[in-house]
Amino acid sequence: MATNSTTKKPAAAAAEESAAAVTEPPRPARRPAPAPDVVGPALGAGVEPVTVTLSHHHTIDGTDYPPGAELLVSPDYAYRLRLQGYVTRA
């Protein structure tokens, strides 16, 4: 008859190991939308910011913006947001 020579771990130690393997790192805290300021890529020299109204939730640099939020962005970034469908059509 064959015997198993490995030792069994106590139940408490096995539970700790499985709990340690399952834990995920905490998510970074989201900040609320700040006062109107230019967000996204920096403006070029002599370029005026454009105001856009978001049609969907969007996160820029870790800040969550809800639908309907008005943002000041560079004209190039406004164009890219429009192409991706994040800006309302006016």
C-alpha positions in Angstrom: 0.0 0.0 0.0 1.4 3.5 -0.9 1.7 6.2 1.6 1.8 10.0 1.1 4.9 11.4 2.7 4.0 15.1 2.3 2.8 17.0 5.4 -0.6 18.7 5.5 -0.7 22.4 6.3 -3.1 23.5 9.1 -6.3 25.0 7.8 -5.6 28.5 9.1 -2.2 28.7 7.2 -3.8 27.5 4.0 -6.6 30.1 4.3 -4.1 32.9 4.9 -2.1 31.9 1.8 -5.2 31.7 -0.4 -6.4 35.1 0.9 -3.0 36.7 0.3 -3.1 35.5 -3.3 -6.5 36.8 -4.0 -6.2 40.4 -2.7 -5.9 43.1 -5.4 -4.0 46.4 -5.0 -6.3 49.3 -4.1 -7.6 51.5 -6.9 -6.4 55.1 -6.9 -9.0 57.5 -5.6 -10.9 59.5 -8.2 -11.1 63.2 -7.7 -14.2 65.2 -8.5 -14.1 67.6 -11.4 -12.2 70.8 -10.6 -13.2 74.4 -11.4 -13.0 75.3 -15.1 -9.4 75.1 -16.2 -7.7 73.9 -19.3 -7.5 70.1 -19.2 -5.8 67.5 -21.4 -2.8 68.3 -23.5 -1.1 71.7 -23.1 -2.1 74.6 -25.3 0.3 75.8 -28.0 1.8 79.3 -28.0 -0.9 81.8 -28.8 -3.7 79.3 -29.0 -7.1 80.0 -27.3 -8.8 77.2 -25.4 -12.2 75.9 -26.7 -15.2 75.0 -24.5 -16.7 71.6 -25.1 -19.6 69.8 -23.4 -19.2 66.1 -22.7 -21.8 63.6 -23.8 -20.4 60.6 -21.9 -18.4 60.0 -18.8 -14.7 60.7 -19.4 -11.6 60.5 -17.3 -8.7 62.8 -18.0 -5.5 62.6 -15.9 -7.4 60.6 -13.2 -10.2 63.1 -12.9 -13.8 61.9 -13.6 -16.0 64.2 -15.7 -19.7 63.4 -15.9 -21.9 63.9 -19.0 -22.8 67.5 -19.4 -19.5 68.8 -17.9 -18.1 71.8 -19.7 -14.3 71.7 -20.2 -11.8 74.1 -21.6 -9.5 72.2 -23.9 -7.1 72.9 -26.8 -8.7 73.0 -30.2 -6.7 69.9 -31.3 -7.9 67.9 -28.2 -11.5 69.1 -28.8 -11.3 67.8 -32.4 -10.1 64.4 -31.1 -12.8 64.2 -28.5 -15.4 65.0 -31.2 -14.1 62.2 -33.4 -14.3 59.7 -30.5 -17.9 60.7 -29.7 -17.2 62.3 -26.2 -18.5 65.7 -27.2 -22.2 66.7 -27.7 -23.1 67.8 -31.1 -24.4 71.4 -31.1 
